Amino acid sequence: MVIPRSTATRAVISRSVLAAHAKSLVEDGGRVADLRRDAYGHGLLTVAREVLLAGADSVRVDDEDAVRMLSAEGLSASVTAEPDMDPAVLYGFPAETGTHQRPAMRLTGRVMSTKPLRLGEAVSYGYTHRAERDTTVALVTGGYAQAVVRALGNRAHVELNGRAHPIVGRVAMDVCVIDLESPDASADEGDEVTYFGGAGPARGFLAEWMSATGLTAAELACAAGLHATRTEED
């Protein structure tokens, strides 16, 4: 099954969240933001605009091509300036204390189909999950090719229609399966699922990814953002 890149996952970047985080960092004395690797997958141009509008002096980028691109937009950038603005605060990554700022990125997929799963039936490769009761499962876009890491199977959740649902079975290349947790549950083809971010239950789900994978929030968000179709919202 080939999932078109345009429909696999989306990284929705909130300009208002970026602006609020950047403002707080500048008020605390920050002058240079780290925007390498396409602003940790959030989009170089989008983040640079918000950071510099908040009052930062410059942004750190990967190379001179990025400097020229931002300069053409009237934005100051450097390949040598030392960043002093905490990326965890700027991008809204989970804090070590367990508290969750509002993430600037919301990673989403879409429901492709649903089917009933009977007691004892299994899903996905290797049958690592068997239903403990009759239920309904949904196949959703987003797999390890989109940086939805395989270790998340049976260990993380997504948000669908305002509720958290577990990812069950192994994550495949372009899709994974979620348990709707009721034989009477339903979801429509095209319904949005949120892997992490936003203001609802998925707001803190990136911490689940960290626990399941042993990777940092920066590593996970950067990979997810670089493999998704990126859009913006206020």
Short mmCIF file of the C-alpha atoms (twelve columns), coordinates in Angstrom:
data_MODEL
# 
_entry.id   MODEL 
# 
loop_
_atom_site.group_PDB 
_atom_site.id 
_atom_site.type_symbol 
_atom_site.label_atom_id 
_atom_site.label_alt_id 
_atom_site.label_comp_id 
_atom_site.label_asym_id 
_atom_site.label_seq_id 
_atom_site.Cartn_x 
_atom_site.Cartn_y 
_atom_site.Cartn_z 
_atom_site.pdbx_PDB_model_num 
ATOM 1   C CA . MET A 1   0.000   0.000   0.000  1 
ATOM 2   C CA . VAL A 2   1.449   3.373   -1.009 1 
ATOM 3   C CA . ILE A 3   0.296   6.369   0.991  1 
ATOM 4   C CA . PRO A 4   0.798   9.679   -0.870 1 
ATOM 5   C CA . ARG A 5   3.095   12.018  1.041  1 
ATOM 6   C CA . SER A 6   0.404   14.712  0.943  1 
ATOM 7   C CA . THR A 7   -1.998  12.511  2.927  1 
ATOM 8   C CA . ALA A 8   0.295   10.512  5.239  1 
ATOM 9   C CA . THR A 9   1.001   12.931  8.096  1 
ATOM 10  C CA . ARG A 10  0.733   16.683  8.564  1 
ATOM 11  C CA . ALA A 11  2.763   18.849  10.904 1 
ATOM 12  C CA . VAL A 12  0.517   21.780  11.796 1 
ATOM 13  C CA . ILE A 13  2.600   24.657  13.167 1 
ATOM 14  C CA . SER A 14  0.924   27.222  15.424 1 
ATOM 15  C CA . ARG A 15  2.260   30.734  14.819 1 
ATOM 16  C CA . SER A 16  0.566   32.079  17.960 1 
ATOM 17  C CA . VAL A 17  2.214   29.437  20.156 1 
ATOM 18  C CA . LEU A 18  5.617   30.154  18.621 1 
ATOM 19  C CA . ALA A 19  5.087   33.883  19.139 1 
ATOM 20  C CA . ALA A 20  4.159   33.439  22.799 1 
ATOM 21  C CA . HIS A 21  7.123   31.167  23.527 1 
ATOM 22  C CA . ALA A 22  9.539   33.447  21.656 1 
ATOM 23  C CA . LYS A 23  8.271   36.498  23.529 1 
ATOM 24  C CA . SER A 24  8.848   34.825  26.899 1 
ATOM 25  C CA . LEU A 25  12.392  33.856  25.925 1 
ATOM 26  C CA . VAL A 26  13.240  37.363  24.702 1 
ATOM 27  C CA . GLU A 27  11.816  38.838  27.902 1 
ATOM 28  C CA . ASP A 28  14.174  36.538  29.811 1 
ATOM 29  C CA . GLY A 29  17.144  37.909  27.873 1 
ATOM 30  C CA . GLY A 30  17.374  35.535  24.922 1 
ATOM 31  C CA . ARG A 31  18.918  37.001  21.770 1 
ATOM 32  C CA . VAL A 32  19.633  34.093  19.368 1 
ATOM 33  C CA . ALA A 33  17.359  31.118  18.559 1 
ATOM 34  C CA . ASP A 34  18.537  27.742  17.256 1 
ATOM 35  C CA . LEU A 35  16.778  27.117  13.927 1 
ATOM 36  C CA . ARG A 36  19.029  24.424  12.537 1 
ATOM 37  C CA . ARG A 37  17.543  21.413  10.743 1 
ATOM 38  C CA . ASP A 38  14.662  23.493  9.414  1 
ATOM 39  C CA . ALA A 39  13.896  24.794  12.896 1 
ATOM 40  C CA . TYR A 40  13.762  21.298  14.375 1 
ATOM 41  C CA . GLY A 41  11.266  20.332  11.686 1 
ATOM 42  C CA . HIS A 42  8.943   23.277  12.375 1 
ATOM 43  C CA . GLY A 43  9.831   25.288  9.249  1 
ATOM 44  C CA . LEU A 44  12.729  27.717  9.102  1 
ATOM 45  C CA . LEU A 45  10.963  30.710  7.585  1 
ATOM 46  C CA . THR A 46  7.891   30.463  9.826  1 
ATOM 47  C CA . VAL A 47  9.876   30.211  13.053 1 
ATOM 48  C CA . ALA A 48  12.423  32.861  12.042 1 
ATOM 49  C CA . ARG A 49  9.665   35.386  11.437 1 
ATOM 50  C CA . GLU A 50  8.056   34.801  14.825 1 
ATOM 51  C CA . VAL A 51  11.338  34.802  16.745 1 
ATOM 52  C CA . LEU A 52  12.665  37.992  15.172 1 
ATOM 53  C CA . LEU A 53  9.304   39.710  15.455 1 
ATOM 54  C CA . ALA A 54  9.403   38.920  19.171 1 
ATOM 55  C CA . GLY A 55  12.644  40.899  19.432 1 
ATOM 56  C CA . ALA A 56  15.490  38.394  19.015 1 
ATOM 57  C CA . ASP A 57  18.671  39.660  17.337 1 
ATOM 58  C CA . SER A 58  19.295  36.712  15.021 1 
ATOM 59  C CA . VAL A 59  18.765  33.005  14.408 1 
ATOM 60  C CA . ARG A 60  21.309  30.197  14.001 1 
ATOM 61  C CA . VAL A 61  20.915  28.228  10.757 1 
ATOM 62  C CA . ASP A 62  22.675  25.313  9.055  1 
ATOM 63  C CA . ASP A 63  24.400  26.958  6.118  1 
ATOM 64  C CA . GLU A 64  24.897  30.043  3.984  1 
ATOM 65  C CA . ASP A 65  22.040  29.063  1.665  1 
ATOM 66  C CA . ALA A 66  19.688  29.417  4.626  1 
ATOM 67  C CA . VAL A 67  21.264  32.764  5.506  1 
ATOM 68  C CA . ARG A 68  20.664  34.039  1.977  1 
ATOM 69  C CA . MET A 69  17.086  32.739  1.925  1 
ATOM 70  C CA . LEU A 70  16.212  34.525  5.155  1 
ATOM 71  C CA . SER A 71  18.115  37.663  4.158  1 
ATOM 72  C CA . ALA A 72  15.970  37.864  1.019  1 
ATOM 73  C CA . GLU A 73  12.973  38.033  3.374  1 
ATOM 74  C CA . GLY A 74  14.607  40.774  5.438  1 
ATOM 75  C CA . LEU A 75  15.438  38.392  8.307  1 
ATOM 76  C CA . SER A 76  18.772  38.232  10.134 1 
ATOM 77  C CA . ALA A 77  20.514  34.842  10.322 1 
ATOM 78  C CA . SER A 78  23.952  33.443  11.096 1 
ATOM 79  C CA . VAL A 79  25.864  30.163  10.859 1 
ATOM 80  C CA . THR A 80  28.131  31.086  13.776 1 
ATOM 81  C CA . ALA A 81  26.018  32.914  16.377 1 
ATOM 82  C CA . GLU A 82  25.703  30.944  19.615 1 
ATOM 83  C CA . PRO A 83  22.050  30.218  20.463 1 
ATOM 84  C CA . ASP A 84  20.952  31.246  23.950 1 
ATOM 85  C CA . MET A 85  17.203  30.569  23.670 1 
ATOM 86  C CA . ASP A 86  16.132  27.180  25.005 1 
ATOM 87  C CA . PRO A 87  14.669  25.108  22.113 1 
ATOM 88  C CA . ALA A 88  12.507  23.157  24.565 1 
ATOM 89  C CA . VAL A 89  10.739  26.379  25.530 1 
ATOM 90  C CA . LEU A 90  10.581  27.789  22.004 1 
ATOM 91  C CA . TYR A 91  9.022   24.680  20.470 1 
ATOM 92  C CA . GLY A 92  7.026   23.646  23.538 1 
ATOM 93  C CA . PHE A 93  8.740   20.319  24.196 1 
ATOM 94  C CA . PRO A 94  7.858   18.397  27.385 1 
ATOM 95  C CA . ALA A 95  9.758   19.604  30.436 1 
ATOM 96  C CA . GLU A 96  11.794  17.291  32.666 1 
ATOM 97  C CA . THR A 97  9.407   18.104  35.505 1 
ATOM 98  C CA . GLY A 98  6.611   16.350  33.609 1 
ATOM 99  C CA . THR A 99  4.713   19.564  32.896 1 
ATOM 100 C CA . HIS A 100 3.654   20.222  29.335 1 
ATOM 101 C CA . GLN A 101 3.829   23.563  27.616 1 
ATOM 102 C CA . ARG A 102 1.617   24.075  24.579 1 
ATOM 103 C CA . PRO A 103 3.551   22.423  21.713 1 
ATOM 104 C CA . ALA A 104 4.103   24.512  18.600 1 
ATOM 105 C CA . MET A 105 3.719   21.420  16.391 1 
ATOM 106 C CA . ARG A 106 0.624   19.235  16.092 1 
ATOM 107 C CA . LEU A 107 1.308   16.009  14.196 1 
ATOM 108 C CA . THR A 108 -1.753  14.489  12.529 1 
ATOM 109 C CA . GLY A 109 -2.864  11.573  10.384 1 
ATOM 110 C CA . ARG A 110 -6.178  10.424  8.905  1 
ATOM 111 C CA . VAL A 111 -8.515  7.483   9.364  1 
ATOM 112 C CA . MET A 112 -8.390  5.210   6.323  1 
ATOM 113 C CA . SER A 113 -10.851 2.506   7.386  1 
ATOM 114 C CA . THR A 114 -12.361 0.709   10.367 1 
ATOM 115 C CA . LYS A 115 -13.222 -2.911  11.089 1 
ATOM 116 C CA . PRO A 116 -14.524 -5.018  13.969 1 
ATOM 117 C CA . LEU A 117 -11.989 -6.981  16.008 1 
ATOM 118 C CA . ARG A 118 -13.288 -9.923  18.005 1 
ATOM 119 C CA . LEU A 119 -12.022 -11.237 21.310 1 
ATOM 120 C CA . GLY A 120 -8.667  -12.970 20.706 1 
ATOM 121 C CA . GLU A 121 -8.146  -11.639 17.184 1 
ATOM 122 C CA . ALA A 122 -4.833  -9.949  16.420 1 
ATOM 123 C CA . VAL A 123 -3.649  -7.004  14.340 1 
ATOM 124 C CA . SER A 124 -0.533  -5.999  12.393 1 
ATOM 125 C CA . TYR A 125 2.748   -7.807  11.805 1 
ATOM 126 C CA . GLY A 126 3.762   -10.423 14.341 1 
ATOM 127 C CA . TYR A 127 0.423   -10.251 16.167 1 
ATOM 128 C CA . THR A 128 1.881   -8.388  19.149 1 
ATOM 129 C CA . HIS A 129 -1.629  -7.305  20.140 1 
ATOM 130 C CA . ARG A 130 -4.695  -9.488  20.589 1 
ATOM 131 C CA . ALA A 131 -8.072  -8.053  21.489 1 
ATOM 132 C CA . GLU A 132 -9.056  -8.591  25.099 1 
ATOM 133 C CA . ARG A 133 -12.698 -7.982  24.188 1 
ATOM 134 C CA . ASP A 134 -14.811 -7.294  21.117 1 
ATOM 135 C CA . THR A 135 -13.912 -3.871  19.783 1 
ATOM 136 C CA . THR A 136 -13.467 -1.734  16.671 1 
ATOM 137 C CA . VAL A 137 -10.078 -0.731  15.277 1 
ATOM 138 C CA . ALA A 138 -9.127  1.951   12.760 1 
ATOM 139 C CA . LEU A 139 -6.305  1.965   10.243 1 
ATOM 140 C CA . VAL A 140 -4.720  5.435   10.218 1 
ATOM 141 C CA . THR A 141 -2.034  7.137   8.149  1 
ATOM 142 C CA . GLY A 142 1.385   7.512   9.728  1 
ATOM 143 C CA . GLY A 143 4.093   4.885   10.122 1 
ATOM 144 C CA . TYR A 144 7.815   4.587   10.609 1 
ATOM 145 C CA . ALA A 145 8.444   6.106   7.159  1 
ATOM 146 C CA . GLN A 146 6.886   9.279   8.593  1 
ATOM 147 C CA . ALA A 147 8.869   8.992   11.879 1 
ATOM 148 C CA . VAL A 148 5.957   7.456   13.800 1 
ATOM 149 C CA . VAL A 149 8.496   5.181   15.458 1 
ATOM 150 C CA . ARG A 150 7.876   1.406   15.560 1 
ATOM 151 C CA . ALA A 151 8.427   1.337   19.324 1 
ATOM 152 C CA . LEU A 152 5.161   3.261   19.771 1 
ATOM 153 C CA . GLY A 153 3.087   0.165   19.031 1 
ATOM 154 C CA . ASN A 154 1.163   -0.896  22.177 1 
ATOM 155 C CA . ARG A 155 2.817   1.965   24.104 1 
ATOM 156 C CA . ALA A 156 1.343   5.263   22.906 1 
ATOM 157 C CA . HIS A 157 -1.959  6.934   22.073 1 
ATOM 158 C CA . VAL A 158 -3.544  9.190   19.490 1 
ATOM 159 C CA . GLU A 159 -6.387  11.661  19.842 1 
ATOM 160 C CA . LEU A 160 -9.542  11.137  17.779 1 
ATOM 161 C CA . ASN A 161 -12.681 13.242  18.208 1 
ATOM 162 C CA . GLY A 162 -11.444 14.588  21.531 1 
ATOM 163 C CA . ARG A 163 -10.598 11.202  23.080 1 
ATOM 164 C CA . ALA A 164 -7.363  9.273   23.539 1 
ATOM 165 C CA . HIS A 165 -7.094  5.852   21.894 1 
ATOM 166 C CA . PRO A 166 -4.162  3.409   22.062 1 
ATOM 167 C CA . ILE A 167 -1.977  2.462   19.125 1 
ATOM 168 C CA . VAL A 168 -2.160  -1.342  18.973 1 
ATOM 169 C CA . GLY A 169 0.105   -3.824  17.261 1 
ATOM 170 C CA . ARG A 170 3.285   -3.004  15.405 1 
ATOM 171 C CA . VAL A 171 3.573   0.291   13.584 1 
ATOM 172 C CA . ALA A 172 3.959   -0.395  9.854  1 
ATOM 173 C CA . MET A 173 5.810   1.618   7.225  1 
ATOM 174 C CA . ASP A 174 3.021   4.069   6.369  1 
ATOM 175 C CA . VAL A 175 0.151   3.168   8.724  1 
ATOM 176 C CA . CYS A 176 -0.727  2.018   12.199 1 
ATOM 177 C CA . VAL A 177 -3.811  0.680   13.963 1 
ATOM 178 C CA . ILE A 178 -5.700  2.302   16.828 1 
ATOM 179 C CA . ASP A 179 -8.251  0.719   19.139 1 
ATOM 180 C CA . LEU A 180 -11.546 2.635   19.330 1 
ATOM 181 C CA . GLU A 181 -12.259 0.591   22.475 1 
ATOM 182 C CA . SER A 182 -15.862 -0.325  21.770 1 
ATOM 183 C CA . PRO A 183 -17.590 -2.696  19.341 1 
ATOM 184 C CA . ASP A 184 -20.102 0.087   18.684 1 
ATOM 185 C CA . ALA A 185 -17.506 2.806   18.024 1 
ATOM 186 C CA . SER A 186 -17.263 4.398   14.619 1 
ATOM 187 C CA . ALA A 187 -15.026 6.784   12.733 1 
ATOM 188 C CA . ASP A 188 -15.370 8.199   9.261  1 
ATOM 189 C CA . GLU A 189 -12.796 7.885   6.522  1 
ATOM 190 C CA . GLY A 190 -10.738 11.068  6.542  1 
ATOM 191 C CA . ASP A 191 -11.287 11.877  10.240 1 
ATOM 192 C CA . GLU A 192 -8.217  13.525  11.708 1 
ATOM 193 C CA . VAL A 193 -6.135  11.824  14.378 1 
ATOM 194 C CA . THR A 194 -3.527  13.696  16.389 1 
ATOM 195 C CA . TYR A 195 -0.319  11.937  17.380 1 
ATOM 196 C CA . PHE A 196 0.917   14.742  19.604 1 
ATOM 197 C CA . GLY A 197 0.354   18.455  20.184 1 
ATOM 198 C CA . GLY A 198 -2.641  20.738  20.156 1 
ATOM 199 C CA . ALA A 199 -4.751  21.741  23.141 1 
ATOM 200 C CA . GLY A 200 -6.611  18.468  23.710 1 
ATOM 201 C CA . PRO A 201 -5.621  15.066  25.131 1 
ATOM 202 C CA . ALA A 202 -2.663  14.774  22.712 1 
ATOM 203 C CA . ARG A 203 -1.022  17.886  24.134 1 
ATOM 204 C CA . GLY A 204 1.359   15.783  26.242 1 
ATOM 205 C CA . PHE A 205 1.647   12.693  24.055 1 
ATOM 206 C CA . LEU A 206 5.178   13.534  22.910 1 
ATOM 207 C CA . ALA A 207 6.245   12.507  26.424 1 
ATOM 208 C CA . GLU A 208 4.821   9.035   25.697 1 
ATOM 209 C CA . TRP A 209 6.964   8.910   22.570 1 
ATOM 210 C CA . MET A 210 10.019  9.808   24.631 1 
ATOM 211 C CA . SER A 211 9.299   7.075   27.174 1 
ATOM 212 C CA . ALA A 212 8.617   4.434   24.506 1 
ATOM 213 C CA . THR A 213 11.654  5.197   22.332 1 
ATOM 214 C CA . GLY A 214 14.338  6.603   24.627 1 
ATOM 215 C CA . LEU A 215 14.697  9.522   22.212 1 
ATOM 216 C CA . THR A 216 14.463  13.185  23.138 1 
ATOM 217 C CA . ALA A 217 11.536  15.407  22.253 1 
ATOM 218 C CA . ALA A 218 13.813  17.375  19.924 1 
ATOM 219 C CA . GLU A 219 14.865  14.226  18.023 1 
ATOM 220 C CA . LEU A 220 11.292  12.995  17.674 1 
ATOM 221 C CA . ALA A 221 9.727   16.299  16.646 1 
ATOM 222 C CA . CYS A 222 12.530  17.091  14.204 1 
ATOM 223 C CA . ALA A 223 12.165  13.754  12.406 1 
ATOM 224 C CA . ALA A 224 8.349   13.939  12.380 1 
ATOM 225 C CA . GLY A 225 8.317   17.500  11.070 1 
ATOM 226 C CA . LEU A 226 10.809  16.784  8.314  1 
ATOM 227 C CA . HIS A 227 8.786   13.773  7.083  1 
ATOM 228 C CA . ALA A 228 5.356   15.419  7.168  1 
ATOM 229 C CA . THR A 229 3.529   17.870  4.950  1 
ATOM 230 C CA . ARG A 230 3.745   21.104  6.902  1 
ATOM 231 C CA . THR A 231 0.953   23.644  7.292  1 
ATOM 232 C CA . GLU A 232 0.421   26.646  9.549  1 
ATOM 233 C CA . GLU A 233 -2.361  27.915  11.762 1 
ATOM 234 C CA . ASP A 234 -2.811  30.962  13.997 1 
# 
